[in-house]
Amino acid sequence: MNGQSRKDIAPGLEVHIVLKQDQRTGRLTRGVVKDILTNSPSHPHGIKVRLTDGQVGRVKEIIK
């Protein structure tokens, strides 16, 4: 599942995100959502979240 819809993302979910510095390479970082930072219901590049370790990036994939 992609991370473009805010309703699909909740604190505690495990996700793959792309950090700002990794946008060119597309390198994914795995972590658990702490906060949802995007206010709009959807975003074409992925919903921006903060992980429990403090890293911020856009959700590319939700891990089931």
N, CA, C and O atoms as CSV, one atom per row, in Angstrom:
chain,resi,resn,atom,element,x,y,z
A,1,MET,N,N,0.849,-1.178,0.000
A,1,MET,CA,C,0.000,0.000,0.000
A,1,MET,C,C,0.896,1.243,0.000
A,1,MET,O,O,1.864,1.315,0.757
A,2,ASN,N,N,0.565,2.225,-0.859
A,2,ASN,CA,C,1.384,3.429,-0.890
A,2,ASN,C,C,0.984,4.378,0.237
A,2,ASN,O,O,-0.035,4.170,0.895
A,3,GLY,N,N,1.766,5.394,0.454
A,3,GLY,CA,C,1.537,6.300,1.579
A,3,GLY,C,C,1.010,7.647,1.161
A,3,GLY,O,O,1.372,8.658,1.763
A,4,GLN,N,N,0.156,7.696,0.137
A,4,GLN,CA,C,-0.341,8.973,-0.372
A,4,GLN,C,C,-1.623,9.439,0.309
A,4,GLN,O,O,-2.011,10.598,0.158
A,5,SER,N,N,-2.284,8.563,1.052
A,5,SER,CA,C,-3.549,8.913,1.698
A,5,SER,C,C,-3.361,8.961,3.218
A,5,SER,O,O,-2.894,7.998,3.826
A,6,ARG,N,N,-3.729,10.089,3.816
A,6,ARG,CA,C,-3.522,10.296,5.252
A,6,ARG,C,C,-4.337,9.312,6.104
A,6,ARG,O,O,-3.907,8.916,7.188
A,7,LYS,N,N,-5.523,8.922,5.601
A,7,LYS,CA,C,-6.401,8.036,6.380
A,7,LYS,C,C,-5.804,6.641,6.566
A,7,LYS,O,O,-6.202,5.916,7.478
A,8,ASP,N,N,-4.842,6.257,5.702
A,8,ASP,CA,C,-4.223,4.931,5.789
A,8,ASP,C,C,-3.066,4.884,6.789
A,8,ASP,O,O,-2.541,3.809,7.081
A,9,ILE,N,N,-2.672,6.041,7.312
A,9,ILE,CA,C,-1.483,6.120,8.165
A,9,ILE,C,C,-1.894,6.517,9.575
A,9,ILE,O,O,-2.705,7.423,9.766
A,10,ALA,N,N,-1.320,5.824,10.567
A,10,ALA,CA,C,-1.627,6.110,11.961
A,10,ALA,C,C,-0.365,5.876,12.794
A,10,ALA,O,O,0.487,5.072,12.417
A,11,PRO,N,N,-0.243,6.579,13.928
A,11,PRO,CA,C,0.895,6.322,14.817
A,11,PRO,C,C,0.959,4.846,15.203
A,11,PRO,O,O,-0.063,4.223,15.490
A,12,GLY,N,N,2.172,4.297,15.205
A,12,GLY,CA,C,2.365,2.893,15.542
A,12,GLY,C,C,2.521,1.991,14.331
A,12,GLY,O,O,2.943,0.844,14.475
A,13,LEU,N,N,2.190,2.480,13.139
A,13,LEU,CA,C,2.350,1.683,11.918
A,13,LEU,C,C,3.811,1.617,11.516
A,13,LEU,O,O,4.561,2.575,11.698
A,14,GLU,N,N,4.207,0.474,10.967
A,14,GLU,CA,C,5.558,0.332,10.435
A,14,GLU,C,C,5.532,0.697,8.957
A,14,GLU,O,O,4.709,0.192,8.193
A,15,VAL,N,N,6.449,1.585,8.563
A,15,VAL,CA,C,6.447,2.116,7.195
A,15,VAL,C,C,7.861,2.217,6.632
A,15,VAL,O,O,8.846,2.165,7.370
A,16,HIS,N,N,7.940,2.362,5.313
A,16,HIS,CA,C,9.176,2.744,4.634
A,16,HIS,C,C,9.008,4.202,4.233
A,16,HIS,O,O,8.000,4.564,3.626
A,17,ILE,N,N,9.984,5.044,4.565
A,17,ILE,CA,C,9.936,6.449,4.171
A,17,ILE,C,C,11.173,6.802,3.358
A,17,ILE,O,O,12.185,6.102,3.397
A,18,VAL,N,N,11.070,7.909,2.617
A,18,VAL,CA,C,12.224,8.488,1.941
A,18,VAL,C,C,12.579,9.764,2.685
A,18,VAL,O,O,11.764,10.681,2.781
A,19,LEU,N,N,13.800,9.822,3.212
A,19,LEU,CA,C,14.286,11.014,3.887
A,19,LEU,C,C,14.600,12.087,2.855
A,19,LEU,O,O,14.836,11.774,1.688
A,20,LYS,N,N,14.606,13.358,3.273
A,20,LYS,CA,C,14.874,14.474,2.363
A,20,LYS,C,C,16.189,14.268,1.602
A,20,LYS,O,O,16.244,14.471,0.389
A,21,GLN,N,N,17.242,13.867,2.316
A,21,GLN,CA,C,18.550,13.702,1.680
A,21,GLN,C,C,18.609,12.485,0.760
A,21,GLN,O,O,19.549,12.359,-0.025
A,22,ASP,N,N,17.627,11.586,0.840
A,22,ASP,CA,C,17.608,10.379,0.009
A,22,ASP,C,C,16.625,10.481,-1.162
A,22,ASP,O,O,16.410,9.496,-1.868
A,23,GLN,N,N,16.029,11.654,-1.377
A,23,GLN,CA,C,15.022,11.786,-2.429
A,23,GLN,C,C,15.591,11.509,-3.818
A,23,GLN,O,O,14.900,10.936,-4.661
A,24,ARG,N,N,16.838,11.907,-4.071
A,24,ARG,CA,C,17.441,11.666,-5.384
A,24,ARG,C,C,17.688,10.178,-5.626
A,24,ARG,O,O,17.476,9.685,-6.733
A,25,THR,N,N,18.133,9.465,-4.594
A,25,THR,CA,C,18.463,8.050,-4.755
A,25,THR,C,C,17.250,7.146,-4.546
A,25,THR,O,O,17.216,6.025,-5.052
A,26,GLY,N,N,16.255,7.632,-3.801
A,26,GLY,CA,C,15.076,6.816,-3.514
A,26,GLY,C,C,15.315,5.781,-2.424
A,26,GLY,O,O,14.516,4.858,-2.261
A,27,ARG,N,N,16.418,5.925,-1.668
A,27,ARG,CA,C,16.745,4.984,-0.594
A,27,ARG,C,C,15.670,5.036,0.490
A,27,ARG,O,O,15.309,6.113,0.966
A,28,LEU,N,N,15.166,3.876,0.872
A,28,LEU,CA,C,14.093,3.792,1.861
A,28,LEU,C,C,14.643,3.556,3.261
A,28,LEU,O,O,15.651,2.874,3.446
A,29,THR,N,N,13.962,4.132,4.233
A,29,THR,CA,C,14.282,3.948,5.644
A,29,THR,C,C,13.062,3.350,6.314
A,29,THR,O,O,11.943,3.824,6.118
A,30,ARG,N,N,13.276,2.302,7.110
A,30,ARG,CA,C,12.161,1.624,7.779
A,30,ARG,C,C,12.025,2.145,9.203
A,30,ARG,O,O,13.023,2.385,9.882
A,31,GLY,N,N,10.791,2.318,9.649
A,31,GLY,CA,C,10.572,2.785,11.009
A,31,GLY,C,C,9.108,2.752,11.389
A,31,GLY,O,O,8.252,2.327,10.612
A,32,VAL,N,N,8.839,3.209,12.600
A,32,VAL,CA,C,7.479,3.227,13.144
A,32,VAL,C,C,7.025,4.680,13.266
A,32,VAL,O,O,7.750,5.521,13.799
A,33,VAL,N,N,5.813,4.970,12.767
A,33,VAL,CA,C,5.270,6.330,12.775
A,33,VAL,C,C,5.016,6.797,14.204
A,33,VAL,O,O,4.391,6.100,15.004
A,34,LYS,N,N,5.524,8.015,14.509
A,34,LYS,CA,C,5.233,8.656,15.783
A,34,LYS,C,C,4.202,9.765,15.591
A,34,LYS,O,O,3.206,9.831,16.313
A,35,ASP,N,N,4.454,10.648,14.597
A,35,ASP,CA,C,3.557,11.777,14.315
A,35,ASP,C,C,3.309,11.881,12.818
A,35,ASP,O,O,4.183,11.566,12.010
A,36,ILE,N,N,2.107,12.325,12.454
A,36,ILE,CA,C,1.783,12.627,11.056
A,36,ILE,C,C,1.918,14.137,10.896
A,36,ILE,O,O,1.271,14.900,11.614
A,37,LEU,N,N,2.753,14.568,9.960
A,37,LEU,CA,C,3.047,15.992,9.801
A,37,LEU,C,C,2.262,16.659,8.672
A,37,LEU,O,O,2.118,17.881,8.667
A,38,THR,N,N,1.756,15.883,7.723
A,38,THR,CA,C,0.962,16.438,6.623
A,38,THR,C,C,-0.478,16.618,7.084
A,38,THR,O,O,-1.079,15.693,7.630
A,39,ASN,N,N,-1.034,17.818,6.864
A,39,ASN,CA,C,-2.418,18.087,7.285
A,39,ASN,C,C,-3.444,17.746,6.217
A,39,ASN,O,O,-4.589,17.430,6.541
A,40,SER,N,N,-3.050,17.805,4.943
A,40,SER,CA,C,-4.013,17.540,3.873
A,40,SER,C,C,-4.362,16.050,3.819
A,40,SER,O,O,-3.576,15.216,4.269
A,41,PRO,N,N,-5.539,15.707,3.268
A,41,PRO,CA,C,-5.968,14.299,3.241
A,41,PRO,C,C,-5.126,13.399,2.345
A,41,PRO,O,O,-5.100,12.183,2.534
A,42,SER,N,N,-4.423,14.000,1.352
A,42,SER,CA,C,-3.550,13.199,0.497
A,42,SER,C,C,-2.413,14.066,-0.017
A,42,SER,O,O,-2.488,15.295,0.014
A,43,HIS,N,N,-1.353,13.408,-0.494
A,43,HIS,CA,C,-0.206,14.119,-1.059
A,43,HIS,C,C,0.427,13.221,-2.119
A,43,HIS,O,O,0.680,12.047,-1.849
A,44,PRO,N,N,0.690,13.745,-3.320
A,44,PRO,CA,C,1.200,12.905,-4.415
A,44,PRO,C,C,2.572,12.279,-4.158
A,44,PRO,O,O,2.899,11.244,-4.737
A,45,HIS,N,N,3.374,12.904,-3.291
A,45,HIS,CA,C,4.714,12.371,-3.005
A,45,HIS,C,C,4.756,11.552,-1.717
A,45,HIS,O,O,5.812,11.045,-1.339
A,46,GLY,N,N,3.627,11.422,-1.051
A,46,GLY,CA,C,3.567,10.666,0.189
A,46,GLY,C,C,3.322,11.575,1.380
A,46,GLY,O,O,3.729,12.737,1.381
A,47,ILE,N,N,2.662,11.046,2.380
A,47,ILE,CA,C,2.364,11.788,3.602
A,47,ILE,C,C,3.648,11.933,4.417
A,47,ILE,O,O,4.381,10.961,4.601
A,48,LYS,N,N,3.919,13.139,4.903
A,48,LYS,CA,C,5.129,13.377,5.693
A,48,LYS,C,C,4.879,12.954,7.137
A,48,LYS,O,O,3.878,13.334,7.744
A,49,VAL,N,N,5.807,12.159,7.680
A,49,VAL,CA,C,5.677,11.657,9.051
A,49,VAL,C,C,7.001,11.797,9.804
A,49,VAL,O,O,8.064,11.946,9.203
A,50,ARG,N,N,6.909,11.745,11.131
A,50,ARG,CA,C,8.088,11.657,11.996
A,50,ARG,C,C,8.087,10.263,12.594
A,50,ARG,O,O,7.075,9.807,13.127
A,51,LEU,N,N,9.230,9.583,12.504
A,51,LEU,CA,C,9.352,8.241,13.068
A,51,LEU,C,C,9.677,8.326,14.552
A,51,LEU,O,O,10.016,9.396,15.057
A,52,THR,N,N,9.574,7.207,15.245
A,52,THR,CA,C,9.851,7.174,16.681
A,52,THR,C,C,11.298,7.552,16.994
A,52,THR,O,O,11.591,8.003,18.101
A,53,ASP,N,N,12.214,7.370,16.020
A,53,ASP,CA,C,13.624,7.743,16.248
A,53,ASP,C,C,13.905,9.194,15.863
A,53,ASP,O,O,15.050,9.638,15.938
A,54,GLY,N,N,12.858,9.951,15.444
A,54,GLY,CA,C,13.014,11.372,15.155
A,54,GLY,C,C,13.235,11.722,13.694
A,54,GLY,O,O,13.201,12.899,13.335
A,55,GLN,N,N,13.463,10.728,12.841
A,55,GLN,CA,C,13.670,11.003,11.418
A,55,GLN,C,C,12.346,11.411,10.765
A,55,GLN,O,O,11.280,10.903,11.114
A,56,VAL,N,N,12.445,12.350,9.800
A,56,VAL,CA,C,11.266,12.863,9.112
A,56,VAL,C,C,11.388,12.565,7.626
A,56,VAL,O,O,12.441,12.783,7.028
A,57,GLY,N,N,10.311,12.065,7.033
A,57,GLY,CA,C,10.312,11.787,5.604
A,57,GLY,C,C,8.907,11.490,5.113
A,57,GLY,O,O,7.942,11.529,5.876
A,58,ARG,N,N,8.810,11.191,3.815
A,58,ARG,CA,C,7.525,10.911,3.200
A,58,ARG,C,C,7.320,9.402,3.052
A,58,ARG,O,O,8.223,8.683,2.622
A,59,VAL,N,N,6.126,8.934,3.411
A,59,VAL,CA,C,5.798,7.517,3.365
A,59,VAL,C,C,5.726,7.037,1.927
A,59,VAL,O,O,5.002,7.606,1.111
A,60,LYS,N,N,6.480,5.988,1.618
A,60,LYS,CA,C,6.434,5.370,0.295
A,60,LYS,C,C,5.725,4.028,0.326
A,60,LYS,O,O,5.179,3.585,-0.684
A,61,GLU,N,N,5.734,3.381,1.485
A,61,GLU,CA,C,5.119,2.056,1.584
A,61,GLU,C,C,4.717,1.792,3.029
A,61,GLU,O,O,5.453,2.106,3.965
A,62,ILE,N,N,3.536,1.210,3.189
A,62,ILE,CA,C,3.068,0.798,4.511
A,62,ILE,C,C,3.317,-0.689,4.630
A,62,ILE,O,O,2.884,-1.461,3.774
A,63,ILE,N,N,4.012,-1.105,5.685
A,63,ILE,CA,C,4.373,-2.508,5.886
A,63,ILE,C,C,3.269,-3.168,6.690
A,63,ILE,O,O,2.911,-2.702,7.772
A,64,LYS,N,N,2.732,-4.254,6.157
A,64,LYS,CA,C,1.637,-4.972,6.834
A,64,LYS,C,C,2.168,-5.857,7.923
A,64,LYS,O,O,1.396,-6.536,8.598
